[in-house]
Amino acid sequence: MLTRPDITDDQIIACLRDNFPLDVARLTFLPIGADVNSVAFRIDGFDGSPYFLKLRRGPLNVAAVAVPAFLRARGIRRVMAPIPTAAGELSASVGGFNLMLYPYFAGTNCFETTLSKEQLIALGETMKAIHASPLSADLLARVPRETFGPRFRRVVRAFHREVERTVYDDPVAARFAAFWGSKRGEIETIVDRAERLAEEISSRTVEMCLCHGDLHGGNVLVAVSGELSIVDWDDPILAPKERDLMFVGGGVGGVWNQESDVRWFYVGYGEASPDPNRLAYYRYERIVEDLAAYAEEILHGRAGPDDRERGLRQQMSQFQPGGVVEIAHRTWPYPDRSAPVSGGGRAPAREGGRRPRRGRRRSFRAEATYG
């Protein structure tokens, strides 16, 4: 979230004092993250210790804090887990937000830092360990299971109809609608392909494992020492391993796309043989979810002006040459590989400009907000 919500320093400081307990010397708002429901702060204690604080609006997803704590307890040290309260809870609540406190990780994310061969191997090893982790019965009951459902495809089709018949007074919404219209045919192709793949995959038995769910470069942090940390566990899910593997070579943020990146990651991960249909499905479905999330934020005013303007830029960037849309089309496993056309029967327009750092809602989100 780029704009600070209506919650006071005193409320946050009192919550930290009462629950952890932690005496706060300084609290600094951090305008990072693309999730409009989350806000981040740096906390400095009187003893000089720094912390990362995440506030998230809405009902608490217990799995979002319990899963990383479970993995960390199993010895997977590259997973960022929340600090328990004095009562042993993994979160507290304040002012309509859930509050999670983490160790402060000094470093950059993988949109800002190129991983070395050794780091890519380490990332592969870590993801293999996560995918191979058997969950307790309690966590199995809390972590959602992939259904390949049509929710976001239906949302995008509804916005498809809305954009065609609505004139927007808001300039950001008007620009978003104009861009959507210029890509109308291609958006239809993306949704139709995601649906075709969902139907094909769900008709067969698929092996599920624990997945992070949003393993883009913004959610992998790199310390000055070179150590990695996987953050932002808002959406753990039991799904095919391709749910996470789609990010390696998938185009998100323009990272991990070189052949050498993919090769070294799988040196660490081991024998995988990702299923091409499932890879294609997750790459298309991610785009569909982004379309739905951006349309909700921009057209229905669910975000502040800075978030909405950035959302427009990020949505446009997905259709740039070499972006996630182009890579998803290259991943399409069926013979009908001809380039989809935009509205009016023309080939998709190509926007220039530098790709912004971003992932998605639910998140396919790019800037790391621990969780």
KEKE-3310 file (N, C-alpha, C; in steps of 0.2 Angstrom, whole numbers, plus 5000, padded with zeros to 4 digits):
npx = (5004:5003:4998:4996:4985:4971:4976:4983:5000:5000:4991:4996:5009:5004:4998:5009:5017:5008:5006:5019:5031:5035:5045:5044:5054:5055:5044:5041:5033:5032:5031:5027:5024:5011:4998:4983:4977:4986:4999:5015:5028:5043:5050:5059:5066:5069:5080:5088:5085:5079:5063:5051:5035:5019:5003:4987:4972:4956:4948:4958:4969:4973:4982:4992:5001:5003:5008:5022:5028:5027:5035:5048:5050:5053:5065:5068:5076:5076:5064:5053:5046:5033:5036:5032:5019:5019:5010:5011:5004:5003:4999:4992:4979:4973:4964:4956:4964:4975:4990:5006:5022:5039:5057:5068:5074:5088:5091:5089:5076:5073:5069:5077:5090:5101:5101:5114:5123:5124:5115:5103:5103:5101:5088:5081:5083:5077:5063:5060:5061:5051:5040:5040:5036:5027:5011:5004:4989:4981:4985:4983:4969:4967:4974:4970:4964:4968:4956:4955:4945:4932:4931:4939:4939:4926:4924:4933:4926:4914:4919:4924:4912:4907:4917:4915:4903:4903:4906:4919:4921:4932:4949:4960:4953:4947:4958:4962:4951:4952:4964:4961:4951:4959:4965:4956:4952:4963:4963:4951:4956:4965:4958:4949:4958:4964:4953:4950:4962:4960:4949:4954:4964:4958:4950:4958:4967:4977:4993:4995:5004:5011:5012:5019:5013:5014:5027:5035:5049:5049:5046:5056:5069:5086:5100:5114:5124:5121:5112:5096:5078:5062:5047:5031:5018:5005:4995:4996:4994:4987:4992:4996:5014:5018:5011:5020:5032:5029:5034:5048:5056:5044:5042:5038:5040:5052:5062:5073:5072:5081:5089:5100:5096:5085:5090:5100:5091:5084:5094:5096:5083:5080:5075:5061:5052:5041:5023:5018:5005:5000:5009:5006:4993:4994:5001:4993:4981:4986:4987:4974:4969:4976:4970:4957:4959:4966:4956:4946:4952:4954:4943:4933:4937:4944:4956:4969:4974:4988:4991:4981:4986:4998:4994:4988:4999:5006:4997:4997:5011:5011:5008:5018:5032:5040:5034:5023:5012:5016:5025:5016:5008:5018:5020:5008:5001:4995:4992:4986:4994:4995:4997:4987:4974:4971:4957:4947:4954:4967:4985:4992:4995:5010:5017:5029:5043:5049:5048:5038:5041:5032:5020:5006:4988:4980:4989:4997:5009:5022:5031:5039:5030:5032:5025)
npy = (4994:5011:5022:5028:5020:5025:5024:5026:5030:5028:5019:5007:5006:5004:4991:4983:4984:4978:4965:4959:4958:4974:4988:5003:5013:5020:5022:5019:5022:5012:5015:5003:4988:4980:4977:4982:4980:4978:4985:4992:4994:5000:4995:5001:4996:5002:4995:4995:4986:4981:4979:4972:4976:4971:4975:4969:4971:4964:4948:4936:4925:4911:4901:4909:4913:4902:4892:4897:4897:4884:4878:4884:4879:4866:4867:4874:4886:4897:4902:4915:4919:4924:4933:4926:4931:4936:4927:4917:4917:4920:4932:4948:4960:4976:4991:4986:4979:4965:4961:4958:4953:4954:4948:4960:4961:4965:4970:4967:4964:4951:4958:4968:4963:4952:4935:4924:4909:4900:4905:4903:4889:4887:4892:4884:4872:4875:4877:4864:4858:4864:4860:4846:4845:4837:4841:4845:4838:4848:4859:4855:4855:4869:4875:4880:4871:4868:4871:4875:4883:4894:4908:4920:4921:4923:4935:4944:4942:4949:4962:4964:4966:4977:4987:4989:4995:5007:5024:5032:5044:5047:5050:5040:5028:5029:5029:5016:5008:5011:5006:4992:4990:4991:4979:4970:4958:4950:4948:4941:4929:4925:4922:4912:4902:4900:4894:4883:4875:4874:4865:4854:4850:4848:4837:4826:4816:4824:4827:4835:4847:4857:4874:4890:4900:4912:4915:4926:4937:4948:4943:4935:4938:4945:4945:4956:4947:4937:4928:4920:4924:4919:4927:4934:4926:4925:4918:4903:4887:4871:4863:4858:4857:4865:4877:4885:4883:4889:4902:4902:4906:4912:4926:4936:4952:4952:4944:4929:4923:4919:4905:4900:4903:4896:4883:4882:4884:4872:4863:4864:4861:4848:4833:4836:4838:4847:4849:4853:4858:4862:4871:4881:4884:4890:4901:4908:4909:4917:4930:4932:4934:4945:4954:4955:4959:4972:4979:4979:4987:4999:5003:5003:5010:5005:5008:5019:5035:5034:5020:5016:5023:5017:5004:5004:5006:4995:4985:4988:4985:4971:4967:4970:4968:4952:4951:4944:4940:4937:4927:4917:4914:4908:4897:4890:4874:4868:4865:4876:4889:4902:4920:4928:4940:4958:4969:4973:4966:4968:4965:4963:4978:4986:4991:5003:5007:5005:4990:4989:4985:4972:4960:4951:4953:4944:4936:4939:4948:4961:4969:4965:4961:4956:4940)
npz = (5000:4996:5002:5018:5029:5040:5054:5070:5076:5090:5092:5086:5093:5106:5104:5101:5112:5122:5117:5113:5123:5117:5117:5108:5100:5088:5074:5057:5043:5028:5011:5002:4992:4983:4987:4991:5003:5013:5024:5028:5040:5047:5063:5076:5091:5108:5112:5101:5091:5075:5067:5056:5052:5048:5043:5040:5032:5035:5037:5047:5038:5044:5040:5033:5042:5050:5041:5036:5049:5053:5043:5045:5058:5054:5050:5038:5034:5025:5025:5029:5044:5056:5071:5087:5098:5116:5121:5113:5101:5083:5078:5081:5084:5078:5077:5066:5058:5056:5064:5061:5066:5061:5060:5055:5039:5031:5015:4998:4985:4972:4961:4960:4962:4954:4954:4959:4952:4963:4971:4964:4964:4977:4979:4972:4979:4991:4987:4983:4996:5002:4994:4997:5010:5022:5028:5045:5052:5056:5049:5036:5036:5036:5025:5009:4995:4978:4965:4952:4948:4941:4945:4944:4930:4927:4933:4925:4913:4916:4918:4906:4898:4905:4903:4889:4888:4896:4900:4908:4920:4928:4925:4926:4926:4914:4905:4908:4904:4890:4886:4889:4880:4868:4869:4868:4860:4863:4877:4878:4872:4881:4893:4888:4885:4897:4903:4895:4898:4912:4913:4906:4915:4927:4925:4927:4938:4949:4957:4972:4982:4995:4991:4989:4982:4976:4970:4965:4960:4969:4981:4985:4995:4996:5006:5011:5014:5005:5008:5006:5008:5009:5007:5011:5013:5011:5003:5004:4997:4993:4979:4962:4959:4949:4951:4959:4951:4939:4939:4937:4923:4919:4916:4925:4931:4923:4927:4931:4919:4909:4900:4908:4921:4923:4922:4932:4943:4943:4945:4958:4963:4958:4949:4940:4929:4924:4920:4905:4902:4914:4918:4908:4911:4924:4921:4912:4920:4930:4924:4921:4934:4938:4929:4934:4947:4945:4938:4947:4957:4950:4942:4950:4961:4972:4978:4982:4974:4970:4970:4961:4949:4948:4946:4934:4925:4928:4923:4910:4907:4907:4894:4886:4874:4877:4889:4902:4896:4882:4885:4891:4880:4872:4880:4878:4875:4864:4846:4840:4838:4833:4833:4845:4841:4844:4848:4834:4825:4824:4826:4842:4851:4854:4869:4874:4886:4903:4912:4926:4943:4949:4955:4958:4963:4975:4979:4967:4968:4968:4976:4991:5005:5020:5025)
capx = (5000:5007:4995:4995:4978:4969:4978:4988:5006:4999:4987:5001:5014:5001:4997:5016:5019:5004:5006:5025:5030:5040:5045:5045:5058:5053:5039:5042:5028:5035:5026:5029:5019:5005:4992:4980:4974:4992:5003:5021:5031:5049:5050:5065:5065:5074:5087:5091:5084:5074:5058:5047:5028:5014:4996:4983:4965:4951:4949:4965:4970:4978:4987:4997:5006:5005:5013:5029:5030:5028:5041:5054:5052:5055:5072:5069:5078:5075:5057:5052:5041:5032:5038:5026:5017:5020:5005:5012:5000:5007:4997:4988:4974:4973:4961:4953:4970:4979:4996:5011:5029:5045:5063:5070:5078:5091:5093:5085:5072:5075:5068:5083:5096:5102:5104:5120:5122:5123:5108:5097:5103:5098:5081:5078:5083:5072:5057:5059:5060:5044:5035:5040:5035:5020:5008:5000:4982:4978:4987:4979:4962:4967:4977:4965:4966:4967:4950:4954:4938:4931:4929:4942:4937:4919:4925:4935:4921:4910:4922:4924:4905:4906:4921:4912:4897:4903:4910:4921:4923:4939:4954:4964:4948:4946:4964:4962:4946:4954:4969:4957:4948:4964:4967:4950:4952:4968:4960:4946:4960:4968:4952:4947:4964:4964:4947:4951:4967:4957:4944:4958:4968:4953:4947:4963:4970:4983:4996:4995:5009:5011:5015:5019:5007:5016:5034:5039:5055:5048:5045:5062:5074:5093:5104:5120:5128:5119:5107:5089:5073:5055:5042:5024:5015:4997:4991:4999:4989:4989:4991:5002:5020:5018:5009:5026:5037:5028:5038:5054:5055:5037:5042:5035:5045:5058:5068:5073:5070:5087:5090:5104:5092:5080:5094:5103:5086:5082:5100:5094:5076:5081:5071:5054:5048:5035:5018:5017:4998:4999:5013:5002:4987:4995:5003:4987:4977:4989:4986:4967:4968:4978:4965:4952:4961:4967:4949:4942:4955:4955:4937:4928:4939:4945:4963:4971:4976:4994:4990:4978:4990:5003:4991:4987:5006:5008:4993:5000:5017:5011:5007:5024:5036:5044:5031:5020:5007:5019:5027:5010:5006:5023:5019:5002:5004:4991:4994:4984:4999:4995:4996:4980:4973:4967:4951:4947:4957:4974:4989:4992:4999:5016:5019:5036:5044:5052:5044:5038:5042:5026:5017:4998:4984:4979:4993:5002:5011:5029:5036:5038:5027:5032:5019)
capy = (5000:5017:5027:5026:5020:5029:5021:5030:5027:5026:5012:5002:5005:5001:4984:4980:4984:4974:4958:4955:4965:4978:4995:5006:5020:5024:5018:5022:5019:5010:5015:4998:4983:4982:4974:4988:4978:4977:4991:4990:4998:4998:4997:5001:4996:5006:4992:4996:4980:4983:4974:4973:4976:4970:4976:4967:4972:4959:4942:4933:4919:4908:4898:4913:4914:4896:4888:4899:4896:4877:4877:4887:4875:4860:4868:4877:4892:4902:4905:4921:4917:4929:4932:4924:4936:4933:4922:4911:4918:4922:4938:4952:4964:4983:4995:4983:4976:4960:4964:4952:4956:4949:4951:4965:4958:4970:4967:4969:4958:4949:4962:4973:4959:4946:4929:4920:4902:4897:4907:4900:4882:4887:4894:4877:4867:4877:4876:4857:4856:4866:4855:4840:4845:4835:4846:4842:4837:4854:4864:4852:4858:4876:4877:4878:4866:4871:4869:4877:4886:4900:4914:4926:4921:4926:4942:4947:4943:4954:4968:4965:4969:4984:4992:4990:5000:5012:5029:5033:5051:5047:5049:5034:5023:5030:5026:5009:5006:5012:5000:4986:4990:4990:4972:4966:4951:4946:4946:4935:4923:4923:4919:4906:4897:4898:4890:4876:4871:4872:4860:4848:4848:4846:4831:4821:4816:4829:4827:4841:4848:4864:4879:4897:4903:4919:4915:4930:4940:4953:4939:4932:4943:4944:4949:4958:4941:4932:4923:4921:4923:4919:4931:4935:4919:4927:4913:4896:4883:4864:4863:4855:4860:4870:4883:4889:4883:4894:4909:4902:4907:4915:4933:4941:4956:4951:4940:4922:4921:4916:4898:4898:4904:4890:4877:4882:4882:4864:4859:4863:4858:4841:4831:4839:4837:4851:4847:4859:4861:4865:4878:4886:4886:4895:4908:4912:4911:4923:4936:4933:4936:4952:4958:4956:4964:4979:4982:4981:4993:5005:5005:5003:5014:5001:5009:5026:5037:5032:5013:5015:5025:5011:4998:5005:5005:4988:4981:4989:4981:4964:4965:4972:4962:4948:4951:4938:4938:4934:4920:4913:4912:4903:4891:4886:4868:4865:4867:4883:4894:4908:4925:4931:4947:4963:4971:4976:4961:4969:4962:4967:4984:4985:4997:5004:5008:5000:4986:4991:4979:4970:4954:4951:4953:4938:4940:4939:4955:4961:4971:4961:4963:4949:4937)
capz = (5000:4995:5006:5025:5031:5045:5060:5073:5079:5097:5092:5084:5098:5112:5102:5101:5119:5125:5115:5112:5123:5113:5118:5102:5100:5082:5069:5051:5037:5022:5006:4998:4991:4978:4990:4994:5010:5017:5025:5031:5044:5051:5070:5080:5098:5112:5113:5094:5087:5070:5065:5050:5054:5043:5045:5034:5033:5033:5041:5047:5035:5049:5036:5031:5047:5053:5037:5037:5056:5053:5038:5049:5063:5051:5048:5031:5036:5020:5025:5034:5049:5061:5078:5091:5104:5122:5122:5108:5095:5077:5075:5085:5080:5080:5072:5060:5055:5059:5065:5061:5067:5059:5060:5050:5034:5027:5009:4992:4982:4966:4955:4961:4962:4950:4958:4956:4951:4969:4974:4961:4966:4984:4979:4970:4985:4996:4985:4984:5003:5004:4991:5000:5017:5024:5033:5050:5050:5057:5043:5030:5036:5035:5019:5004:4989:4971:4962:4945:4948:4936:4949:4941:4923:4927:4935:4919:4908:4918:4917:4898:4896:4908:4899:4882:4888:4901:4899:4914:4921:4931:4920:4926:4924:4907:4902:4909:4899:4883:4885:4889:4873:4863:4870:4869:4858:4866:4883:4877:4871:4888:4897:4885:4885:4904:4905:4892:4902:4918:4911:4904:4920:4932:4923:4928:4945:4950:4963:4976:4987:4998:4987:4991:4978:4973:4971:4960:4962:4974:4987:4987:4997:4996:5011:5009:5014:5000:5010:5004:5012:5005:5011:5009:5013:5011:5000:5003:4994:4991:4972:4958:4960:4944:4954:4960:4946:4933:4940:4934:4916:4917:4914:4930:4933:4919:4931:4931:4912:4905:4901:4913:4927:4924:4922:4939:4948:4943:4948:4965:4964:4956:4943:4941:4923:4925:4916:4901:4902:4920:4917:4904:4915:4929:4918:4909:4925:4934:4920:4922:4941:4938:4926:4938:4953:4943:4936:4953:4960:4946:4939:4956:4966:4978:4979:4982:4968:4968:4969:4955:4944:4947:4944:4927:4922:4928:4919:4903:4906:4905:4887:4882:4871:4882:4896:4904:4891:4877:4887:4892:4873:4870:4884:4876:4873:4859:4840:4837:4841:4830:4838:4846:4839:4848:4846:4828:4821:4823:4830:4849:4851:4859:4873:4876:4893:4907:4915:4933:4947:4951:4954:4957:4969:4979:4976:4962:4970:4967:4981:4997:5012:5023:5027)
cpx = (5004:5005:4994:4988:4977:4970:4983:4994:5004:4995:4992:5006:5011:5000:5004:5018:5015:5004:5013:5029:5036:5040:5048:5048:5056:5049:5039:5037:5033:5030:5028:5023:5013:4998:4989:4977:4980:4996:5009:5024:5038:5048:5057:5064:5070:5080:5091:5090:5078:5070:5055:5040:5024:5007:4992:4976:4961:4952:4956:4965:4976:4984:4993:5002:5008:5009:5020:5032:5032:5035:5048:5055:5054:5063:5073:5070:5077:5068:5056:5046:5040:5035:5032:5025:5019:5016:5006:5008:5005:5005:4993:4983:4974:4969:4958:4958:4972:4986:5001:5018:5034:5052:5065:5075:5082:5094:5089:5081:5075:5073:5074:5090:5096:5105:5110:5118:5120:5117:5102:5097:5099:5091:5078:5078:5078:5065:5055:5058:5053:5039:5035:5038:5028:5017:5005:4993:4978:4979:4983:4972:4962:4969:4972:4968:4964:4961:4950:4948:4938:4930:4932:4940:4931:4920:4928:4930:4916:4913:4923:4917:4905:4910:4918:4907:4897:4908:4912:4924:4930:4944:4958:4959:4947:4952:4964:4957:4948:4959:4965:4954:4952:4966:4961:4950:4958:4966:4955:4950:4963:4963:4950:4952:4964:4958:4948:4956:4964:4953:4948:4961:4963:4950:4952:4965:4977:4986:4997:5001:5008:5015:5014:5013:5009:5023:5037:5045:5055:5047:5051:5067:5081:5097:5110:5125:5127:5114:5100:5084:5066:5050:5035:5020:5007:4993:4994:4993:4992:4987:4997:5008:5021:5015:5015:5031:5036:5032:5045:5054:5048:5037:5040:5041:5052:5064:5067:5071:5075:5087:5094:5100:5088:5085:5097:5097:5084:5088:5098:5088:5076:5076:5064:5050:5041:5030:5017:5010:4997:5003:5009:4996:4989:4998:4997:4982:4979:4987:4978:4966:4970:4973:4960:4953:4962:4960:4945:4945:4954:4948:4932:4931:4941:4952:4964:4973:4983:4994:4986:4982:4995:5000:4990:4994:5008:5004:4996:5006:5017:5010:5013:5028:5040:5040:5027:5015:5010:5022:5022:5008:5012:5023:5013:5004:5000:4994:4992:4988:4999:4994:4989:4980:4969:4961:4952:4951:4964:4978:4990:4997:5005:5018:5026:5037:5046:5047:5044:5039:5035:5024:5009:4995:4983:4986:4998:5005:5019:5033:5034:5035:5027:5025:5018)
cpy = (5006:5023:5025:5026:5024:5025:5025:5027:5025:5020:5006:5001:5002:4993:4980:4979:4979:4967:4955:4954:4968:4985:4999:5012:5024:5019:5022:5018:5018:5010:5009:4993:4985:4979:4980:4986:4977:4984:4989:4995:4995:5000:4996:5001:5000:5002:4992:4991:4983:4977:4976:4972:4976:4971:4974:4967:4966:4953:4939:4926:4915:4904:4902:4914:4907:4892:4890:4897:4888:4875:4879:4882:4868:4861:4871:4884:4898:4905:4910:4919:4923:4927:4931:4930:4932:4927:4916:4912:4921:4929:4941:4956:4971:4987:4992:4980:4970:4962:4958:4956:4951:4952:4955:4962:4963:4967:4970:4963:4956:4953:4967:4970:4953:4940:4926:4913:4899:4899:4904:4893:4882:4888:4887:4872:4869:4876:4868:4855:4858:4861:4848:4839:4842:4839:4842:4842:4844:4859:4861:4855:4865:4878:4875:4874:4869:4867:4870:4880:4892:4907:4920:4927:4925:4934:4946:4947:4948:4961:4969:4968:4976:4989:4994:4995:5006:5017:5032:5041:5052:5046:5043:5028:5023:5027:5019:5006:5006:5007:4994:4985:4988:4983:4967:4959:4947:4944:4941:4929:4920:4920:4913:4900:4895:4893:4883:4872:4869:4865:4853:4845:4845:4839:4825:4821:4820:4828:4834:4841:4855:4868:4886:4901:4909:4920:4919:4933:4944:4949:4935:4938:4941:4948:4951:4952:4936:4928:4925:4921:4924:4922:4931:4929:4920:4921:4906:4892:4876:4864:4859:4860:4866:4877:4888:4889:4887:4900:4908:4901:4910:4922:4938:4945:4956:4948:4933:4919:4918:4909:4896:4898:4898:4883:4877:4881:4875:4860:4858:4860:4850:4839:4833:4837:4841:4849:4853:4862:4864:4872:4883:4888:4891:4901:4912:4914:4917:4930:4937:4936:4943:4957:4960:4960:4971:4982:4984:4987:5000:5008:5006:5007:5011:5003:5017:5028:5035:5024:5012:5017:5019:5005:4998:5004:4998:4983:4982:4985:4974:4962:4968:4966:4959:4948:4944:4936:4934:4927:4915:4910:4907:4897:4887:4880:4865:4868:4874:4889:4901:4914:4928:4938:4951:4965:4974:4972:4963:4965:4966:4973:4983:4992:4997:5005:5003:4996:4987:4984:4978:4963:4954:4952:4945:4935:4938:4947:4955:4963:4967:4964:4957:4946:4929)
cpz = (5000:5000:5013:5026:5038:5052:5063:5075:5086:5097:5091:5090:5104:5110:5103:5108:5123:5123:5114:5118:5120:5114:5112:5103:5093:5077:5063:5046:5031:5016:5001:4997:4987:4981:4993:5001:5015:5018:5029:5035:5046:5058:5072:5087:5102:5113:5106:5089:5082:5069:5059:5053:5048:5046:5039:5036:5031:5038:5041:5043:5040:5045:5034:5036:5050:5048:5037:5044:5056:5049:5042:5054:5061:5049:5041:5033:5032:5020:5031:5038:5054:5068:5083:5096:5110:5124:5117:5102:5089:5075:5081:5081:5083:5075:5066:5056:5059:5059:5065:5062:5065:5060:5054:5045:5030:5021:5003:4990:4975:4960:4955:4961:4958:4954:4955:4955:4957:4972:4971:4963:4973:4984:4976:4975:4990:4994:4985:4991:5005:5001:4994:5007:5018:5029:5039:5048:5051:5052:5037:5030:5035:5028:5013:4998:4983:4968:4955:4943:4943:4939:4945:4934:4922:4928:4929:4914:4909:4917:4909:4896:4899:4904:4892:4882:4892:4899:4906:4915:4924:4926:4920:4924:4917:4903:4902:4904:4892:4882:4885:4882:4868:4863:4870:4867:4861:4873:4883:4876:4877:4892:4894:4886:4893:4906:4901:4896:4909:4918:4910:4911:4926:4931:4924:4935:4945:4957:4966:4981:4990:4993:4990:4988:4975:4973:4965:4964:4968:4981:4989:4989:4997:5001:5008:5009:5009:5002:5008:5009:5008:5010:5008:5008:5014:5008:4999:5001:4993:4983:4968:4959:4955:4946:4956:4954:4940:4933:4937:4927:4914:4915:4919:4932:4928:4922:4930:4924:4907:4906:4906:4920:4928:4925:4929:4944:4949:4945:4955:4967:4963:4950:4945:4935:4923:4919:4911:4901:4909:4921:4914:4907:4920:4926:4915:4915:4930:4930:4921:4929:4941:4935:4930:4944:4951:4941:4942:4957:4956:4944:4945:4962:4972:4981:4979:4976:4966:4966:4962:4949:4942:4944:4936:4923:4922:4924:4912:4902:4904:4898:4883:4879:4877:4888:4897:4899:4885:4879:4888:4885:4871:4874:4882:4872:4867:4852:4838:4841:4838:4835:4839:4843:4844:4845:4839:4823:4820:4827:4837:4848:4856:4862:4874:4884:4897:4911:4923:4937:4950:4951:4954:4964:4970:4980:4972:4963:4970:4973:4987:5002:5016:5025:5025)
residu = (MET:LEU:THR:ARG:PRO:ASP:ILE:THR:ASP:ASP:GLN:ILE:ILE:ALA:CYS:LEU:ARG:ASP:ASN:PHE:PRO:LEU:ASP:VAL:ALA:ARG:LEU:THR:PHE:LEU:PRO:ILE:GLY:ALA:ASP:VAL:ASN:SER:VAL:ALA:PHE:ARG:ILE:ASP:GLY:PHE:ASP:GLY:SER:PRO:TYR:PHE:LEU:LYS:LEU:ARG:ARG:GLY:PRO:LEU:ASN:VAL:ALA:ALA:VAL:ALA:VAL:PRO:ALA:PHE:LEU:ARG:ALA:ARG:GLY:ILE:ARG:ARG:VAL:MET:ALA:PRO:ILE:PRO:THR:ALA:ALA:GLY:GLU:LEU:SER:ALA:SER:VAL:GLY:GLY:PHE:ASN:LEU:MET:LEU:TYR:PRO:TYR:PHE:ALA:GLY:THR:ASN:CYS:PHE:GLU:THR:THR:LEU:SER:LYS:GLU:GLN:LEU:ILE:ALA:LEU:GLY:GLU:THR:MET:LYS:ALA:ILE:HIS:ALA:SER:PRO:LEU:SER:ALA:ASP:LEU:LEU:ALA:ARG:VAL:PRO:ARG:GLU:THR:PHE:GLY:PRO:ARG:PHE:ARG:ARG:VAL:VAL:ARG:ALA:PHE:HIS:ARG:GLU:VAL:GLU:ARG:THR:VAL:TYR:ASP:ASP:PRO:VAL:ALA:ALA:ARG:PHE:ALA:ALA:PHE:TRP:GLY:SER:LYS:ARG:GLY:GLU:ILE:GLU:THR:ILE:VAL:ASP:ARG:ALA:GLU:ARG:LEU:ALA:GLU:GLU:ILE:SER:SER:ARG:THR:VAL:GLU:MET:CYS:LEU:CYS:HIS:GLY:ASP:LEU:HIS:GLY:GLY:ASN:VAL:LEU:VAL:ALA:VAL:SER:GLY:GLU:LEU:SER:ILE:VAL:ASP:TRP:ASP:ASP:PRO:ILE:LEU:ALA:PRO:LYS:GLU:ARG:ASP:LEU:MET:PHE:VAL:GLY:GLY:GLY:VAL:GLY:GLY:VAL:TRP:ASN:GLN:GLU:SER:ASP:VAL:ARG:TRP:PHE:TYR:VAL:GLY:TYR:GLY:GLU:ALA:SER:PRO:ASP:PRO:ASN:ARG:LEU:ALA:TYR:TYR:ARG:TYR:GLU:ARG:ILE:VAL:GLU:ASP:LEU:ALA:ALA:TYR:ALA:GLU:GLU:ILE:LEU:HIS:GLY:ARG:ALA:GLY:PRO:ASP:ASP:ARG:GLU:ARG:GLY:LEU:ARG:GLN:GLN:MET:SER:GLN:PHE:GLN:PRO:GLY:GLY:VAL:VAL:GLU:ILE:ALA:HIS:ARG:THR:TRP:PRO:TYR:PRO:ASP:ARG:SER:ALA:PRO:VAL:SER:GLY:GLY:GLY:ARG:ALA:PRO:ALA:ARG:GLU:GLY:GLY:ARG:ARG:PRO:ARG:ARG:GLY:ARG:ARG:ARG:SER:PHE:ARG:ALA:GLU:ALA:THR:TYR:GLY)
# end
